[in-house]
């Protein structure tokens, strides 16, 4: 693991959060701008990031084998975390809607916008994003099925439809990217197309983290930092779940690369999609924002520590 590179990317993310917070305080980013930027990233930036990551990857039997393993790993990891979070939330007696946010945010981390640069720092620039693109296939399938079902509990106005499952801003670009990758032996996208996708995909991390910082400026930081339930959530999301994933992956004998990838993807903070859906469906949006903000800030410290712990655990094999 390239620890200096990992530490550098985390410090960069922290500065981006701070910059977003200042932009909101100085009225450079207001509510309308924040929503527009979020829509830009979700509808254009994120799809281009996924497609570009797969388009940039070198086609080889070894990469193809790794891609299949990472895809299966993603499904296994989401099933494990989703099941654990579901039964854990059953045991915790709390507000019904806050329980939804608690469960949803435990399962769905920021594995694209923050996960991709983290993987690049761990596994090598470009190669980390390539494997991350296959990992997020499972993320989007779970997000638009299990994620929607979490929010739909007790609500008649939130419905899961086949269209939402198969046609969305996550699954469609995943399908296009995978198709382009498999066509590489006979067809390669022209440079100007690849450059366009790279430029648009590169918007994701800075803008999404800026929006997260701007979101923090709209909530009470004092209230957020004094809420013990948010610390409990952060402990589970940022420390206990990743360590459990790392130990489990090590025990079942996964290769070191897959252990580090699974641990990193389990250790990323909650995605901004939590607060976006919470606002859309009017389900505790303030609490959702606090959850995203708390885990985003704390992860700048916990993620490097968790990855160091993961390397130590792997070394014990």
Backbone torsions as a table, in degrees:
resi	resn	phi	psi	omega
1	UNK	NA	135.2	176.3
2	UNK	-87.7	86.1	-174.7
3	UNK	-62.1	-43.4	177.7
4	UNK	-56.9	-39.6	179.1
5	UNK	-67.6	-38.7	178.6
6	UNK	-65.4	-44.3	178.8
7	UNK	-63.5	-40.1	-179.9
8	UNK	-62.1	-43.9	-178.5
9	UNK	-68.2	-33.6	177.8
10	UNK	-69.7	-40.3	176.3
11	UNK	-65.8	-36.6	176.4
12	UNK	-62.5	-44.1	178.8
13	UNK	-62.9	-38.4	178.2
14	UNK	-63.2	-42.6	178.8
15	UNK	-65.9	-35.2	176.4
16	UNK	-65.5	-40.3	176.1
17	UNK	-61.1	-45.6	179.2
18	UNK	-62.3	-41.0	178.7
19	UNK	-63.1	-43.0	177.9
20	UNK	-62.6	-40.1	178.6
21	UNK	-61.9	-43.9	179.2
22	UNK	-66.8	-39.0	178.7
23	UNK	-60.5	-38.1	178.2
24	UNK	-72.2	-40.9	179.3
25	UNK	-64.1	-33.3	-179.6
26	UNK	-92.2	7.4	177.3
27	UNK	63.9	26.8	173.0
28	UNK	-79.4	-38.4	173.7
29	UNK	-114.5	113.9	176.0
30	UNK	-103.1	-174.6	-176.2
31	UNK	-60.7	-44.5	-178.7
32	UNK	-63.8	-43.2	179.3
33	UNK	-63.6	-42.6	179.6
34	UNK	-59.0	-44.4	-179.9
35	UNK	-66.2	-39.4	179.1
36	UNK	-65.8	-42.2	178.4
37	UNK	-64.7	-39.8	177.7
38	UNK	-61.7	-42.6	179.4
39	UNK	-65.5	-38.7	177.9
40	UNK	-60.0	-45.8	-177.6
41	UNK	-69.3	-44.3	-177.6
42	UNK	-67.1	-38.3	-173.0
43	UNK	-93.6	-22.3	-177.8
44	UNK	-126.6	-54.3	-175.3
45	UNK	-60.4	-51.6	-178.5
46	UNK	-61.7	-47.8	177.2
47	UNK	-57.8	-40.9	-179.9
48	UNK	-67.6	-35.7	178.0
49	UNK	-61.6	-43.9	-179.4
50	UNK	-65.5	-48.3	-178.2
51	UNK	-64.4	-43.8	-178.0
52	UNK	-63.7	-39.1	-179.6
53	UNK	-61.7	-40.0	179.2
54	UNK	-76.7	-35.2	-179.9
55	UNK	-68.6	-32.0	-177.4
56	UNK	-80.2	-17.2	-174.4
57	UNK	-73.1	144.4	177.2
58	UNK	-76.7	130.9	179.8
59	UNK	-81.8	126.7	176.7
60	UNK	-160.1	156.3	177.3
61	UNK	-56.9	-37.2	-179.3
62	UNK	-66.7	-45.0	177.8
63	UNK	-63.9	-38.0	179.2
64	UNK	-64.4	-40.1	177.8
65	UNK	-65.0	-44.4	178.7
66	UNK	-63.2	-39.5	179.7
67	UNK	-60.7	-42.8	178.0
68	UNK	-64.5	-40.9	178.9
69	UNK	-64.4	-41.7	-179.5
70	UNK	-66.9	-37.7	177.8
71	UNK	-61.7	-47.0	177.8
72	UNK	-64.9	-38.9	177.6
73	UNK	-60.3	-41.7	179.4
74	UNK	-60.7	-44.0	178.5
75	UNK	-64.8	-43.3	179.7
76	UNK	-63.3	-41.9	-179.3
77	UNK	-65.8	-42.2	179.7
78	UNK	-66.9	-38.2	177.3
79	UNK	-63.6	-43.6	-179.6
80	UNK	-62.0	-51.4	-176.8
81	UNK	-68.7	-39.8	-179.7
82	UNK	-63.3	-42.7	178.7
83	UNK	-65.6	-43.6	-179.9
84	UNK	-63.3	-45.1	-178.8
85	UNK	-65.1	-37.8	-179.0
86	UNK	-62.2	-50.7	-177.7
87	UNK	-71.6	-31.0	176.8
88	UNK	-64.5	-43.8	180.0
89	UNK	-69.1	-23.6	174.2
90	UNK	-67.4	-32.7	-178.3
91	UNK	-80.3	-28.0	-177.5
92	UNK	-87.6	116.7	179.1
93	UNK	-83.6	114.5	-179.7
94	UNK	-158.0	177.6	177.7
95	UNK	-49.8	133.6	-174.1
96	UNK	-58.0	-47.1	-178.4
97	UNK	-71.3	-37.0	176.8
98	UNK	-65.7	-32.0	176.9
99	UNK	-63.8	-36.1	176.7
100	UNK	-61.6	-47.3	-179.7
101	UNK	-63.3	-42.9	179.9
102	UNK	-57.3	-48.6	-177.8
103	UNK	-69.0	-47.7	-177.0
104	UNK	-58.9	-45.3	-175.5
105	UNK	-73.7	-20.3	172.9
106	UNK	-70.5	-34.1	-174.4
107	UNK	-83.8	-42.8	-169.5
108	UNK	-107.5	103.1	179.0
109	UNK	-95.5	175.1	-179.3
110	UNK	-84.4	63.3	-172.2
111	UNK	-78.8	-8.7	177.2
112	UNK	-98.4	-66.9	-173.7
113	UNK	-63.0	-40.0	178.4
114	UNK	-101.0	-34.3	-177.9
115	UNK	-62.0	-41.0	-177.7
116	UNK	-62.4	-51.7	177.8
117	UNK	-63.4	-31.2	176.5
118	UNK	-65.0	-45.5	179.2
119	UNK	-64.5	-37.2	177.2
120	UNK	-62.2	-38.4	179.8
121	UNK	-71.6	-27.2	-179.1
122	UNK	-85.2	-43.3	-169.3
123	UNK	-110.5	-7.7	-177.7
124	UNK	115.3	137.3	-176.5
125	UNK	-61.3	130.1	-179.0
126	UNK	91.8	-48.1	-179.5
127	UNK	-69.1	-40.4	177.5
128	UNK	-62.7	-43.8	178.9
129	UNK	-64.6	-37.1	178.1
130	UNK	-59.5	-49.6	178.5
131	UNK	-67.3	-36.2	177.7
132	UNK	-61.5	-35.4	180.0
133	UNK	-63.4	-35.5	176.8
134	UNK	-75.8	-32.7	177.3
135	UNK	-63.2	-41.4	-174.6
136	UNK	-72.1	-7.9	172.9
137	UNK	-58.9	-47.1	178.4
138	UNK	-67.4	-37.0	179.1
139	UNK	-56.4	-49.9	-175.4
140	UNK	-70.4	-36.1	177.0
141	UNK	-65.3	-40.4	177.2
142	UNK	-70.8	-39.9	-178.0
143	UNK	-58.5	-45.6	-175.2
144	UNK	-87.8	4.0	174.9
145	UNK	-120.5	-76.2	-178.5
146	UNK	-63.3	-38.8	179.6
147	UNK	-61.0	-46.1	178.9
148	UNK	-66.4	-36.8	179.1
149	UNK	-64.0	-34.2	177.0
150	UNK	-61.5	-48.3	-179.7
151	UNK	-70.0	-25.1	-176.0
152	UNK	-79.8	-10.1	-178.6
153	UNK	-60.9	124.6	179.6
154	UNK	75.2	8.9	-179.5
155	UNK	-124.5	129.2	177.6
156	UNK	-88.3	-16.0	-175.4
157	UNK	-90.3	-5.4	178.5
158	UNK	-110.1	113.5	-175.0
159	UNK	-124.4	144.7	175.9
160	UNK	-95.9	120.3	-178.5
161	UNK	-119.6	157.0	176.7
162	UNK	-56.3	-34.9	179.8
163	UNK	-62.7	-43.5	179.9
164	UNK	-66.2	-29.2	-178.8
165	UNK	-74.0	-45.5	-170.4
166	UNK	-101.2	-25.9	-177.7
167	UNK	-117.4	92.9	178.3
168	UNK	-150.5	176.3	-175.0
169	UNK	-74.8	2.7	176.4
170	UNK	-108.6	-52.0	-174.6
171	UNK	-70.4	-37.4	-178.5
172	UNK	-64.6	-50.7	177.0
173	UNK	-63.7	-31.5	175.1
174	UNK	-60.2	-44.8	-179.9
175	UNK	-64.6	-42.7	179.3
176	UNK	-64.2	-44.6	-179.5
177	UNK	-62.9	-43.6	179.0
178	UNK	-63.4	-40.9	178.5
179	UNK	-61.5	-46.4	179.3
180	UNK	-61.1	-38.3	-179.2
181	UNK	-66.4	-43.2	-179.0
182	UNK	-71.7	-22.4	178.9
183	UNK	-85.3	-4.4	-174.8
184	UNK	-55.6	-36.2	179.2
185	UNK	-61.6	-23.6	-177.5
186	UNK	-120.3	-14.5	-178.6
187	UNK	-150.2	131.2	176.6
188	UNK	-123.7	129.5	-179.6
189	UNK	-60.4	139.8	178.1
190	UNK	-56.9	155.5	-177.2
191	UNK	-58.5	-39.7	-177.0
192	UNK	-66.5	-30.8	175.6
193	UNK	-70.8	-45.2	178.7
194	UNK	-61.9	-42.2	178.9
195	UNK	-63.8	-40.3	178.1
196	UNK	-60.0	-47.4	-179.4
197	UNK	-64.6	-37.7	178.8
198	UNK	-64.0	-45.3	-179.7
199	UNK	-61.5	-44.2	-178.4
200	UNK	-70.1	-39.3	178.9
201	UNK	-65.9	-32.3	-179.7
202	UNK	-69.5	-11.3	176.8
203	UNK	-71.8	-23.8	-167.7
204	UNK	-59.0	-57.6	-173.4
205	UNK	-62.0	-53.7	-177.5
206	UNK	-62.1	-43.6	-176.4
207	UNK	-70.7	-42.8	-178.1
208	UNK	-64.7	-38.1	179.6
209	UNK	-74.0	-35.6	173.6
210	UNK	-59.4	-43.4	179.0
211	UNK	-64.1	-38.6	176.6
212	UNK	-61.4	-43.3	177.6
213	UNK	-63.9	-40.8	177.7
214	UNK	-63.9	-35.3	178.0
215	UNK	-63.3	-38.1	179.6
216	UNK	-62.5	-30.9	-178.2
217	UNK	-72.8	-10.9	-178.7
218	UNK	-96.0	-3.1	-177.5
219	UNK	-121.4	165.2	-179.9
220	UNK	-79.4	110.9	179.2
221	UNK	-66.3	-34.9	178.6
222	UNK	-62.5	-43.3	179.2
223	UNK	-66.4	-38.7	-178.9
224	UNK	-65.5	-45.4	-176.0
225	UNK	-78.7	-5.4	177.8
226	UNK	-111.4	6.9	179.6
227	UNK	-93.1	108.2	-176.2
228	UNK	-64.5	-26.4	-179.6
229	UNK	-67.8	-32.0	176.6
230	UNK	-69.1	-34.5	176.4
231	UNK	-69.1	-37.0	175.8
232	UNK	-62.3	-45.8	178.8
233	UNK	-60.5	-45.4	-179.0
234	UNK	-64.8	-37.8	177.3
235	UNK	-60.2	-44.6	179.4
236	UNK	-67.9	-50.2	-173.8
237	UNK	-68.7	-42.8	-170.1
238	UNK	-97.3	-18.1	-175.3
239	UNK	-124.8	-60.4	-172.6
240	UNK	-67.8	-47.1	179.3
241	UNK	-60.5	-49.7	179.6
242	UNK	-60.1	-41.1	179.2
243	UNK	-65.4	-39.7	177.7
244	UNK	-63.1	-41.7	178.1
245	UNK	-63.4	-43.8	-179.6
246	UNK	-61.7	-47.3	-179.2
247	UNK	-64.1	-44.7	-179.6
248	UNK	-62.7	-44.6	179.9
249	UNK	-64.0	-35.1	179.1
250	UNK	-70.8	-42.6	-178.1
251	UNK	-63.6	-39.4	-178.2
252	UNK	-81.3	-1.4	171.2
253	UNK	86.7	27.6	177.4
254	UNK	-69.8	151.8	176.0
255	UNK	-62.0	157.3	-176.9
256	UNK	-57.4	-40.7	-179.2
257	UNK	-58.7	-45.4	-178.5
258	UNK	-70.7	-32.9	177.4
259	UNK	-63.8	-46.8	-179.1
260	UNK	-66.0	-39.4	179.4
261	UNK	-63.9	-47.1	-179.3
262	UNK	-63.0	-41.5	179.8
263	UNK	-64.5	-44.2	-180.0
264	UNK	-62.0	-44.4	-177.8
265	UNK	-69.7	-27.2	176.1
266	UNK	-78.3	-21.6	-173.2
267	UNK	-95.6	-5.4	-179.8
268	UNK	-71.1	155.2	-178.9
269	UNK	-70.9	174.7	178.1
270	UNK	-62.2	145.0	178.8
271	UNK	-79.0	152.0	177.7
272	UNK	-62.9	-16.7	178.2
273	UNK	-60.9	-26.0	178.0
274	UNK	-59.9	-51.0	-178.9
275	UNK	-71.0	-32.3	178.8
276	UNK	-64.2	-47.8	179.2
277	UNK	-69.0	-35.8	178.5
278	UNK	-61.7	-40.3	178.2
279	UNK	-70.6	-39.4	-179.2
280	UNK	-62.4	-43.2	-176.6
281	UNK	-98.5	4.2	178.7
282	UNK	56.3	51.9	178.7
283	UNK	-119.7	92.3	177.6
284	UNK	45.9	57.8	-178.2
285	UNK	-62.8	-34.7	179.8
286	UNK	-65.0	-44.0	179.2
287	UNK	-65.5	-38.0	177.7
288	UNK	-63.0	-41.4	178.8
289	UNK	-64.5	-40.3	178.1
290	UNK	-64.2	-38.4	178.8
291	UNK	-63.5	-46.6	178.3
292	UNK	-62.8	-45.3	-178.0
293	UNK	-63.7	-46.0	-178.1
294	UNK	-62.0	-49.1	-177.6
295	UNK	-69.0	-32.2	179.2
296	UNK	-66.0	-42.0	179.8
297	UNK	-69.7	-49.9	-175.7
298	UNK	-67.3	-29.0	-177.6
299	UNK	-66.4	-22.8	177.8
300	UNK	-63.8	-21.4	176.8
301	UNK	-100.4	-45.1	-172.6
302	UNK	-71.4	-35.4	-174.0
303	UNK	-62.5	-48.8	176.3
304	UNK	-60.2	-38.1	-179.9
305	UNK	-65.3	-43.6	179.0
306	UNK	-62.0	-40.3	-178.7
307	UNK	-70.2	-33.8	173.4
308	UNK	-64.3	-42.0	177.6
309	UNK	-63.2	-38.5	179.6
310	UNK	-63.1	-43.1	178.5
311	UNK	-62.3	-39.0	179.5
312	UNK	-65.5	-42.6	179.6
313	UNK	-62.8	-43.1	179.4
314	UNK	-63.3	-36.3	-178.2
315	UNK	-66.4	-17.5	-178.5
316	UNK	-79.6	-12.1	-177.6
317	UNK	-62.1	NA	NA
